[in-house]
Amino acid sequence: MFEVITWGGAALSIAGLVGLVWCILRVMKARKSGLSDDDLRAVVQSVLPWNLASLFLSVLGLMVVIVGISFG
């Protein structure tokens, strides 16, 4: 039972990590495209909620992994 919880938490962490990498790549692409400051700021503001959600997902996954390991 707890092995499934541990692997589920690992999957959540990996999904969050993929989201973080996507956010980084999106902002890097916007920086390299030579946008104006206002346009770049708009891109960063649109990516910020996704960044925070991905970070939260990674942290939640790591907490689930720790719970799975502790009780397993």
C-alpha positions as CSV (number, residue, x, y, z in Angstrom):
1,M,0.0,0.0,0.0
2,F,2.6,2.5,1.0
3,E,4.8,1.6,-1.9
4,V,2.0,2.8,-4.2
5,I,1.8,6.1,-2.2
6,T,5.6,6.5,-2.5
7,W,5.6,6.0,-6.3
8,G,2.5,8.2,-6.7
9,G,4.4,11.0,-4.8
10,A,7.4,10.5,-7.0
11,A,5.2,10.8,-10.1
12,L,3.7,14.1,-8.6
13,S,7.2,15.4,-8.1
14,I,8.3,14.5,-11.6
15,A,5.2,16.2,-13.0
16,G,6.0,19.3,-11.0
17,L,9.6,19.2,-12.2
18,V,8.4,19.0,-15.8
19,G,6.2,22.0,-15.2
20,L,9.1,24.0,-13.8
21,V,11.3,23.2,-16.8
22,W,8.5,24.2,-19.1
23,C,8.3,27.6,-17.3
24,I,12.0,28.1,-17.6
25,L,12.0,27.3,-21.3
26,R,9.0,29.6,-21.9
27,V,10.7,32.6,-20.3
28,M,14.0,31.9,-21.9
29,K,12.3,31.7,-25.3
30,A,10.6,35.1,-24.6
31,R,13.9,36.7,-23.5
32,K,15.6,35.5,-26.7
33,S,12.9,36.7,-29.0
34,G,13.7,40.3,-28.2
35,L,10.4,41.5,-26.8
36,S,10.0,44.9,-25.2
37,D,10.0,45.2,-21.5
38,D,6.2,45.4,-21.2
39,D,5.7,42.3,-23.4
40,L,8.4,40.4,-21.5
41,R,6.8,41.4,-18.3
42,A,3.4,40.1,-19.6
43,V,4.9,36.8,-20.5
44,V,6.5,36.4,-17.1
45,Q,3.3,37.3,-15.4
46,S,1.4,34.7,-17.4
47,V,4.0,32.0,-16.5
48,L,4.1,32.9,-12.8
49,P,0.9,31.0,-11.8
50,W,2.1,27.9,-13.6
51,N,5.5,28.2,-12.0
52,L,3.9,28.4,-8.5
53,A,1.6,25.5,-9.3
54,S,4.5,23.4,-10.5
55,L,6.5,24.2,-7.4
56,F,3.5,23.3,-5.2
57,L,3.0,20.0,-7.0
58,S,6.7,19.1,-6.6
59,V,6.6,19.9,-2.9
60,L,3.4,18.0,-2.4
61,G,4.8,15.0,-4.2
62,L,7.9,15.1,-2.0
63,M,5.8,15.2,1.1
64,V,3.8,12.2,-0.1
65,V,7.1,10.3,-0.8
66,I,8.3,11.1,2.8
67,V,4.9,9.9,4.2
68,G,5.1,6.7,2.1
69,I,8.6,6.0,3.2
70,S,8.0,6.8,6.9
71,F,5.0,4.6,7.2
72,G,6.1,1.9,4.8
